[in-house]
């Protein structure tokens, strides 16, 4: 029997999505407003043979877990459906909702109104800003971790330190 698995792979909600953040920031450049969050993942359509639905489910699950998704950072969901022999399996079967068509059209119009050089310069500048922001954020996190570790080390050393002898006090005073 033939089956089609429609697989969606997304980063875990608890993890940052740098691609999504970049797209979100750039939406303002093309006059797209009102979007609260963008998360970017993968959609995979897979057609295969299996003995029955249970075997198809197991094969899809194993493929996702062992090959398609990094289960530490990503989650996956899939839907299975039996495929008739004559049924087309092309990926272009989906039809966009009218709202999506309108957004694509508006985005295309906005892009046409921006001169090519401006787009390249703006994209390059945005990429630089995103990289700098990422570096600054990483440095800030490292500094916070270092400061926290230093405070813990001092506290540990102070708690475990033995009282100074008279000789040690005299040496430290000099």
C-alpha positions in Angstrom: 0.0 0.0 0.0 1.2 3.5 -0.7 1.2 6.2 1.9 1.9 9.9 2.0 3.3 11.5 5.1 3.1 15.3 5.5 5.7 16.1 8.1 6.2 19.4 9.9 9.4 20.0 11.8 9.7 23.1 14.0 12.2 24.3 16.6 11.1 23.7 20.2 9.1 26.7 21.5 11.6 27.1 24.3 14.5 27.7 21.9 15.4 30.9 20.1 14.6 30.9 16.3 17.2 33.3 14.8 15.8 32.8 11.2 12.3 33.7 12.5 13.6 36.7 14.3 15.5 37.9 11.2 12.3 37.5 9.1 10.3 39.3 11.7 12.7 42.3 11.8 12.7 42.5 8.0 8.9 42.5 7.6 8.9 46.1 8.6 11.1 46.9 5.6 8.5 45.6 3.2 5.6 47.2 5.0 4.2 44.0 6.6 2.7 45.0 10.0 0.7 43.3 12.7 2.8 40.1 12.8 3.5 39.0 16.4 5.8 36.1 15.9 7.6 34.2 13.2 9.0 30.7 13.6 10.7 28.9 10.7 10.7 25.2 10.2 10.5 22.6 7.5 7.7 20.8 5.7 8.4 17.5 4.1 6.1 15.4 2.0 7.1 11.7 1.7 5.5 9.0 -0.4 6.4 5.4 0.3 5.2 1.8 0.4 4.2 0.1 3.6 2.3 -3.1 4.5 -0.4 -1.2 6.5 -1.1 2.0 8.4 0.7 0.8 11.5 3.9 0.1 9.6 3.6 3.4 7.7 3.3 5.2 11.1 6.4 3.4 12.5 8.5 4.1 9.3 7.6 7.8 9.3 8.3 8.1 13.1 11.7 6.4 12.7 12.6 8.5 9.7 11.8 11.7 11.5 13.5 10.7 14.7 16.7 9.3 13.1 17.1 11.5 10.0 14.8 14.4 9.4 14.6 16.1 12.8 17.2 17.0 15.4 15.0 15.9 18.3 17.1 17.8 20.8 16.3 21.1 19.1 13.2 20.3 17.0 9.8 18.7 17.4 8.0 17.0 14.6 4.4 16.2 13.7 3.1 14.2 10.8 -0.2 13.1 9.2 -0.5 9.9 7.2 -2.9 9.2 4.5 -3.3 6.3 2.1 -2.6 7.2 -1.5 -4.6 5.8 -4.4 -2.4 4.4 -7.2 -3.7 7.0 -9.7 -3.6 9.9 -7.2 -1.0 12.6 -8.0 1.7 13.1 -5.4 3.1 16.4 -6.5 4.0 19.0 -3.8 2.1 21.7 -5.7 -1.3 20.5 -4.8 -1.8 23.0 -2.0 -3.9 26.1 -2.7 -3.1 29.3 -0.7 -5.8 31.0 1.2 -7.0 34.3 -0.3 -5.3 36.2 2.6 -1.9 34.6 1.8 -2.3 35.4 -1.9 -3.0 39.0 -1.0 0.1 39.2 1.3 2.3 37.7 -1.5 0.9 40.3 -3.9 1.4 43.2 -1.5 5.0 42.0 -0.7 5.8 41.7 -4.4 4.5 45.3 -5.0 6.5 46.6 -2.0 9.7 44.9 -3.3 9.1 46.4 -6.8 9.1 49.9 -5.3 12.5 49.5 -3.7 15.5 50.0 -6.1 17.7 47.0 -6.4 20.8 48.7 -4.9 18.8 49.8 -1.8 17.6 46.2 -1.3 21.1 44.9 -1.4 22.5 47.6 0.8 19.6 47.3 3.3 19.8 43.5 3.3 23.5 43.6 3.9 23.1 46.2 6.7 20.3 44.2 8.3 22.5 41.0 8.2 25.4 43.0 9.8 23.0 44.3 12.5 21.6 40.9 13.2 25.1 39.4 13.4 26.3 42.2 15.7 23.2 41.9 17.9 23.8 38.1 18.2 27.4 38.7 19.1 26.5 41.3 21.7 23.9 39.1 23.2 26.3 36.2 23.4 29.0 38.4 25.0 26.5 39.7 27.5 25.4 36.1 28.4 29.1 35.1 28.8 29.8 38.1 31.0 26.7 37.4 33.2 27.8 33.7 33.5 31.4 34.7 34.4 30.2 37.2 37.0 27.9 34.7 38.5 30.7 32.1 38.6 33.1 34.6 40.1 30.7 35.4 42.9 30.1 31.7 43.6 33.8 31.0 43.6 34.5 33.8 46.0 31.7 32.6 48.2 32.9 29.0 48.1 36.5 30.0 48.8 35.4 32.2 51.7 33.3 29.5 53.2 36.0 26.9 53.0 39.0 29.1 54.0 40.7 28.5 57.3 41.3 31.4 59.7 44.6 33.1 59.2 47.4 32.5 61.6 49.1 35.4 63.2 52.1 35.1 60.9 49.8 35.2 57.8 48.1 38.3 59.1 51.4 40.0 59.6 52.6 39.1 56.1 49.3 40.3 54.5 49.4 43.6 56.4 52.9 44.3 55.0 
